[in-house]
Amino acid sequence: MDPVTHLLTGACIGRAGLNRRTAYATLAAVLAADAPDIDVLWGIAGPVAGLQHHRGITHTLIAAPVMALAVTGAVWLLRRGWSALPWVKSRQRMDQQPVNWLWIYLTALIADLSHLLLDWTNNYGLRPFFPFNKHWYSGDFVFIAEPVIWGLLTAAMVFPWLLSLADTEVGARRVKFRGRGWAIFALSGMVVVWCWRWAEHAQARTLVENAALTSAPVRRIAVEPYPANPYRWHALVETDAAWQTAEVDTFRGTVASDEKIDSIEKPPSTPAIEIARRSELGQVYLDWAQWPLVRDVGRVHAPGSPGLALAPPQMWTTVQFSDLRFAYSYLNFGGTGGNSLGYELARSPLTGWVYVVDGREEAGEFLDGREQK
């Protein structure tokens, strides 16, 4: 999920009652809820390194206790630093609520595990059992950024604050640990959204299975979520020779697809494709992608690339890597049918490009408009 969802979830976990056990519980929960995404720092080494390590070891069950311990240590350091500030006059005042480090650790562990759970619900997925099991797991029923969940979590933060302003205005006694009920309501509401979307996802898959989208034998089916609308889904159907896409509306019980327009033929292998597959980008991408589409698209400049300046008679071609999980129709792939033959020029999220020269060597790698140097 997006960082905002993780941070707000952590805040709600802390305020749902754990903050009554110890001081700094909410701080620990907020830090731990987003701590696994520290792996984004791998992006400094380039976009391919970022893709390789994103949702890697920091997003595993084996790392969760270690991440929680690191967050507990960070809270301890912050507390020490705060108490040393000259304008903090009284340590006794700071410690009005006792500090229980075991509860801070348990809070951080719960918040860290919430991060893994949230990331599992979307279609990017994660590898919770890595390095023992490198398989990617994904629930595929919540979009990576869900406005409905944003609304629930934000309300849990905003409404208690507004009520505290009203109490101050009328001179009411300050309520300690305000917002517990709102936090529990938001977390419960998130679970309700998950259950609702889970049911709609199952219904969408059933509709696709019964729709007979293609006359060829089906190898596998996937149903991907859209944001906000729990009734709209993007379906993928794989056969031996092609992928068939469709748009599913579970509210109306309809599946919209045209076998001639919304079909993407599996491209033949070429020497350039084989070279690109063995490149650093190719190996990382194919290890991550669940529905990979690898195409030799000819002399096309990758987004963000200055292009190649080669002396004759050198020839070059571009190989594009895409994952059909993110080939949503609203992104407009340049073809007449949304996900149709214009897909070779698609700029869908997480698209990679490899330049191949003379069919023998790789001469540049780009991912999402950034070059891997």
ZAMARGU-4260 file (C-alpha; in steps of 0.2 Angstrom, whole numbers, plus 5000, padded with zeros to 4 digits):
<rodrens>
0) 5000/5000/5000 | 5005/5018/4999 | 5015/5026/5013 | 5000/5037/5019 | 4989/5022/5022
5) 5003/5013/5032 | 5007/5029/5043 | 4988/5031/5047 | 4986/5013/5051 | 5000/5014/5063
10) 4993/5029/5071 | 4976/5020/5073 | 4985/5004/5080 | 4993/5015/5093 | 4978/5025/5098
15) 4966/5009/5098 | 4972/5005/5116 | 4990/5002/5116 | 4994/5020/5120 | 4986/5016/5137
20) 4999/5003/5141 | 5014/5014/5139 | 5020/5031/5133 | 5027/5032/5115 | 5016/5018/5109
25) 5008/5028/5095 | 5025/5035/5090 | 5032/5017/5089 | 5017/5011/5080 | 5018/5025/5067
30) 5037/5022/5064 | 5035/5003/5063 | 5020/5004/5051 | 5031/5012/5038 | 5048/5004/5043
35) 5048/4990/5030 | 5048/5003/5016 | 5066/5008/5021 | 5070/4997/5006 | 5066/5011/4995
40) 5084/5017/4998 | 5090/5004/4986 | 5083/5015/4973 | 5098/5026/4975 | 5108/5013/4967
45) 5096/5014/4952 | 5079/5009/4947 | 5083/4991/4943 | 5091/4989/4961 | 5076/4997/4968
50) 5064/4985/4960 | 5075/4970/4965 | 5075/4974/4983 | 5058/4983/4985 | 5047/4972/4996
55) 5062/4961/4999 | 5069/4956/5016 | 5062/4970/5026 | 5044/4964/5021 | 5046/4946/5028
60) 5040/4937/5043 | 5058/4933/5048 | 5063/4952/5048 | 5048/4958/5057 | 5055/4955/5075
65) 5071/4963/5070 | 5062/4978/5062 | 5052/4980/5078 | 5068/4980/5089 | 5076/4993/5078
70) 5060/5004/5080 | 5061/5002/5099 | 5079/5007/5099 | 5074/5022/5088 | 5061/5027/5101
75) 5073/5025/5115 | 5085/5037/5106 | 5072/5050/5102 | 5067/5049/5121 | 5085/5052/5126
80) 5087/5066/5114 | 5071/5074/5119 | 5075/5074/5138 | 5092/5082/5134 | 5084/5097/5126
85) 5086/5113/5137 | 5068/5118/5136 | 5062/5101/5143 | 5062/5107/5161 | 5056/5092/5170
90) 5059/5074/5167 | 5045/5070/5179 | 5033/5080/5168 | 5039/5071/5152 | 5036/5054/5161
95) 5019/5057/5168 | 5014/5041/5159 | 5026/5026/5163 | 5037/5019/5149 | 5035/5000/5146
100) 5048/4995/5134 | 5041/4977/5131 | 5024/4985/5126 | 5033/4997/5115 | 5042/4982/5106
105) 5025/4972/5105 | 5017/4988/5098 | 5030/4990/5085 | 5029/4971/5080 | 5010/4973/5078
110) 5012/4988/5067 | 5026/4980/5057 | 5015/4965/5053 | 5001/4977/5048 | 5012/4983/5035
115) 5015/4965/5028 | 4996/4962/5028 | 4992/4978/5019 | 5004/4975/5006 | 4998/4957/5003
120) 4980/4964/5000 | 4985/4973/4983 | 4991/4966/4967 | 5009/4970/4969 | 5011/4957/4982
125) 5026/4952/4993 | 5037/4938/4998 | 5033/4935/5017 | 5044/4919/5018 | 5059/4925/5009
130) 5073/4919/5008 | 5067/4902/5011 | 5052/4904/4999 | 5054/4916/4985 | 5036/4915/4979
135) 5026/4931/4978 | 5009/4931/4987 | 4996/4944/4983 | 4977/4946/4988 | 4973/4956/4972
140) 4957/4963/4980 | 4963/4981/4985 | 4971/4994/4974 | 4988/5000/4980 | 4980/5017/4985
145) 4962/5015/4991 | 4953/5032/4994 | 4940/5023/5005 | 4953/5017/5017 | 4961/5034/5017
150) 4944/5042/5022 | 4942/5030/5036 | 4959/5032/5043 | 4959/5051/5041 | 4942/5052/5050
155) 4950/5043/5065 | 4963/5056/5066 | 4953/5072/5062 | 4937/5070/5072 | 4945/5067/5089
160) 4955/5083/5086 | 4940/5093/5081 | 4931/5087/5097 | 4946/5092/5108 | 4944/5110/5100
165) 4926/5110/5105 | 4930/5104/5123 | 4943/5118/5124 | 4930/5131/5118 | 4918/5126/5131
170) 4931/5124/5145 | 4927/5105/5147 | 4940/5094/5156 | 4954/5087/5145 | 4951/5069/5140
175) 4966/5058/5141 | 4969/5045/5127 | 4956/5053/5116 | 4951/5044/5100 | 4951/5026/5105
180) 4934/5023/5098 | 4937/5032/5082 | 4953/5022/5079 | 4944/5005/5083 | 4930/5011/5071
185) 4943/5015/5057 | 4952/4998/5059 | 4936/4989/5059 | 4930/4998/5044 | 4946/4994/5035
190) 4942/4975/5038 | 4924/4978/5032 | 4931/4985/5016 | 4943/4971/5014 | 4929/4958/5016
195) 4918/4967/5004 | 4931/4968/4991 | 4936/4950/4994 | 4918/4945/4990 | 4917/4956/4974
200) 4934/4949/4968 | 4928/4931/4970 | 4912/4936/4960 | 4922/4945/4947 | 4933/4929/4945
205) 4917/4918/4943 | 4910/4930/4930 | 4926/4929/4920 | 4926/4910/4921 | 4909/4909/4915
210) 4910/4922/4901 | 4920/4911/4889 | 4931/4926/4883 | 4941/4915/4872 | 4939/4899/4862
215) 4956/4893/4866 | 4959/4883/4882 | 4963/4894/4897 | 4979/4892/4906 | 4976/4904/4921
220) 4965/4919/4926 | 4969/4934/4936 | 4957/4948/4942 | 4965/4965/4947 | 4957/4979/4957
225) 4953/4997/4952 | 4954/5011/4965 | 4938/5017/4975 | 4925/5006/4965 | 4924/4989/4972
230) 4913/4983/4958 | 4925/4987/4944 | 4939/4974/4940 | 4952/4971/4926 | 4953/4953/4921
235) 4967/4944/4912 | 4965/4927/4904 | 4980/4917/4897 | 4980/4904/4883 | 4994/4896/4875
240) 4995/4909/4861 | 4989/4925/4869 | 4982/4935/4883 | 4964/4941/4884 | 4959/4956/4894
245) 4942/4961/4900 | 4933/4974/4911 | 4922/4967/4924 | 4907/4975/4932 | 4901/4965/4947
250) 4887/4977/4951 | 4879/4973/4934 | 4886/4956/4932 | 4894/4960/4915 | 4911/4956/4907
255) 4916/4968/4893 | 4928/4961/4880 | 4931/4958/4862 | 4942/4943/4857 | 4949/4952/4842
260) 4952/4969/4850 | 4957/4965/4868 | 4969/4951/4863 | 4987/4952/4865 | 4997/4939/4855
265) 5012/4931/4864 | 5027/4938/4854 | 5039/4926/4846 | 5057/4925/4854 | 5071/4935/4845
270) 5089/4936/4848 | 5087/4953/4855 | 5074/4947/4867 | 5085/4933/4873 | 5100/4945/4876
275) 5088/4957/4885 | 5081/4943/4896 | 5099/4939/4902 | 5102/4958/4906 | 5102/4964/4924
280) 5085/4972/4921 | 5078/4956/4912 | 5083/4945/4926 | 5076/4956/4940 | 5060/4960/4930
285) 5056/4942/4926 | 5059/4937/4944 | 5046/4950/4950 | 5033/4950/4936 | 5018/4938/4937
290) 5011/4942/4920 | 5026/4947/4910 | 5025/4953/4892 | 5042/4955/4883 | 5043/4962/4866
295) 5055/4967/4853 | 5048/4984/4848 | 5061/4989/4835 | 5070/5006/4835 | 5060/5014/4849
300) 5068/5026/4861 | 5064/5022/4879 | 5056/5036/4890 | 5069/5046/4898 | 5083/5040/4886
305) 5093/5052/4876 | 5094/5039/4862 | 5108/5029/4855 | 5122/5037/4844 | 5129/5022/4834
310) 5141/5023/4820 | 5135/5013/4804 | 5134/4998/4801 | 5129/4995/4819 | 5110/4991/4821
315) 5100/4992/4837 | 5083/4988/4843 | 5073/4990/4859 | 5066/4976/4870 | 5051/4981/4882
320) 5047/4973/4898 | 5029/4975/4905 | 5018/4967/4918 | 5000/4965/4912 | 4994/4966/4930
325) 4995/4985/4928 | 4989/4986/4910 | 4973/4995/4916 | 4962/5002/4902 | 4961/5020/4909
330) 4979/5022/4906 | 4976/5022/4887 | 4989/5011/4879 | 4988/5019/4862 | 4978/5006/4853
335) 4960/5007/4847 | 4955/4994/4860 | 4963/5001/4876 | 4974/4986/4879 | 4976/4981/4861
340) 4990/4980/4849 | 4996/4998/4853 | 5002/4991/4869 | 5020/4990/4862 | 5021/5009/4865
345) 5013/5008/4882 | 5019/5018/4897 | 5011/5008/4910 | 5018/5008/4928 | 5034/4998/4930
350) 5039/4996/4912 | 5057/4992/4907 | 5067/4995/4892 | 5083/4987/4886 | 5093/4992/4871
355) 5102/4978/4861 | 5115/4982/4848 | 5118/4970/4833 | 5108/4957/4842 | 5123/4953/4853
360) 5125/4965/4867 | 5115/4975/4879 | 5118/4994/4878 | 5107/5002/4891 | 5093/4999/4903
365) 5079/5010/4908 | 5065/5007/4920 | 5050/5020/4923 | 5060/5033/4914 | 5076/5031/4924
370) 5092/5023/4918 | 5101/5010/4927 | 5120/5014/4927
</rodrens>
